[in-house]
Amino acid sequence: MKTRRIPLLVGIVLLAAMAFVGLASACDYGCTPGYWKNHPENWQCPNVGPDEVMDPPYADLDGDGDLDTFMDALNYKGGSGDAGAERILLRAGVAAYLNACAFDYPYDFSDDSDFFDYLGDPVGQRQGMLDLAGYFDYYNNAGCPF
């Protein structure tokens, strides 16, 4: 299945950076993708479970022939090209979403589709995806209290 590609605009990158400026002081905790992968019983997002298909991106980035679930995203390994960067971004992004639900992060995604609309902005631009994934990863490693 071909993934959707949306060009990254400079304004979107600036908007994303401005949206997260306040995270450093507000986010005392963050658990890694590995933690969330191994502890789905601690997921606190409403209507999000390990076997739920991510809506969107409606993709098969792990190549198993099925649409990917939230658990699939936490198991992504990355890789080369845009597809590898998209896997890296979704792995970090799913962990950030689970952290947002668990620790009341200052950004608000009212549901998972709002979150994936946000993540979709840099898709198709490898460096933009890696930059956003790195930003999420920083906060995902803030220290897990569980």
C-alpha atoms as one frame of an Amber mdcrd trajectory, in Angstrom:
protein
   0.000   0.000   0.000   1.354   3.360  -0.969   1.513   5.853   1.902   0.255
   9.368   1.429   2.878  12.029   0.939   2.298  15.617   2.001   4.970  18.214
   1.309   6.513  19.832   4.358   6.241  23.592   4.440   8.633  25.751   6.393
   5.671  27.299   8.192   4.555  23.898   9.493   7.992  23.233  10.938   7.949
  26.617  12.672   4.416  26.021  13.937   5.398  22.605  15.309   8.410  24.078
  17.076   6.319  26.866  18.598   3.663  24.392  19.738   6.206  22.485  21.793
   8.289  25.322  23.241   6.634  24.952  26.658   7.215  21.210  26.974  10.569
  21.404  28.768   9.140  22.756  31.973   5.755  21.050  31.744   6.864  17.471
  31.027   8.480  15.829  34.001   7.778  12.310  32.752   7.940  10.416  29.517
   8.092   6.709  28.749   9.888   5.254  25.746   8.303   3.293  22.909   9.859
   0.166  24.460   8.096   0.786  27.752   4.706   1.270  26.095   5.282  -1.790
  23.870   5.886  -3.968  26.933   3.195  -2.420  29.160  -0.039  -1.964  27.187
  -1.960  -2.374  30.448  -0.804   1.170  31.339  -2.149   2.789  28.170  -4.532
   5.535  29.272  -5.744   6.992  25.969  -9.477   6.548  25.450 -10.416   4.211
  22.592  -6.780   3.321  21.834  -5.583  -0.227  22.274  -2.611  -2.236  21.050
  -4.635  -3.975  18.328  -6.457  -0.891  17.071  -5.563   0.128  13.527  -4.001
   3.580  13.364  -6.533   5.947  11.796  -4.897   7.382   9.672  -2.345   6.542
   8.241  -4.037   3.279   7.164  -0.679   1.911   6.099   1.249  -1.332   6.116
   4.693   0.009   6.982   5.810  -3.237   8.608   5.099  -5.202   5.407   2.973
  -7.974   6.946   0.037  -7.419   4.579  -2.270  -5.959   7.257  -2.969  -2.371
   8.209  -0.708  -1.352  11.079  -1.887  -1.105  14.674  -0.586   1.056  17.492
   1.447  -1.946  18.707   2.895  -2.436  15.221   4.099   1.184  15.284   5.840
   0.649  18.622   7.665  -2.302  17.033   8.872  -0.437  13.920  12.628  -0.601
  13.379  13.122   2.430  11.122  15.069   2.034   7.902  16.225   4.040   4.924
  14.344   6.499   2.766  11.041   8.186   3.486   9.362   4.914   4.549  12.035
   4.317   7.194  11.721   7.871   8.482   7.936   7.500   8.579   8.306   4.356
  10.719  10.695   6.194  13.077   8.272   9.124  13.342   5.253   6.911  14.021
   7.117   4.872  16.660   8.135   8.039  18.529   4.778   9.662  17.853   2.707
   6.808  19.271   4.832   6.866  22.435   4.382  10.660  22.649   0.620  10.235
  22.255   0.525   7.633  25.042   2.658   9.932  27.214   0.286  12.834  26.514
  -2.639  10.765  27.793  -0.774   9.439  30.823   0.988  12.598  31.992  -1.246
  15.465  30.872   1.255  17.007  28.458   0.502  20.587  27.492  -0.430  19.715
  23.921  -3.931  18.451  23.394  -5.043  15.947  20.814  -8.719  15.263  21.461
  -8.468  11.919  19.710  -5.986   9.801  17.788  -7.074  11.164  14.388  -6.112
  14.725  15.494  -2.737  13.338  16.505  -2.159  11.585  13.177  -3.300  14.647
  11.234  -0.496  16.492  13.029   2.019  13.726  12.331   1.013  13.674   8.670
   2.329  17.179   8.035   5.986  16.227   7.451   5.309  12.892   5.687   7.311
  12.676   2.475  10.163  14.803   3.781  12.694  12.503   5.449  14.554  15.161
   7.443  11.327  16.775   8.651  10.064  13.406   9.873  13.353  12.629  11.618
  13.453  16.067  13.257   9.923  15.695  14.635  10.664  12.117  15.774  13.798
  13.363  17.551  11.798  16.032  19.291   9.235  13.471  20.509  12.044  11.101
  21.485  13.627  13.716  23.731  10.443  13.944  25.805   9.758  10.209  25.563
  13.005   9.758  27.481  12.206  12.229  30.280  11.944   9.416  32.830   9.183
   6.891  33.255   7.539   6.841  36.702   5.812   3.461  36.264
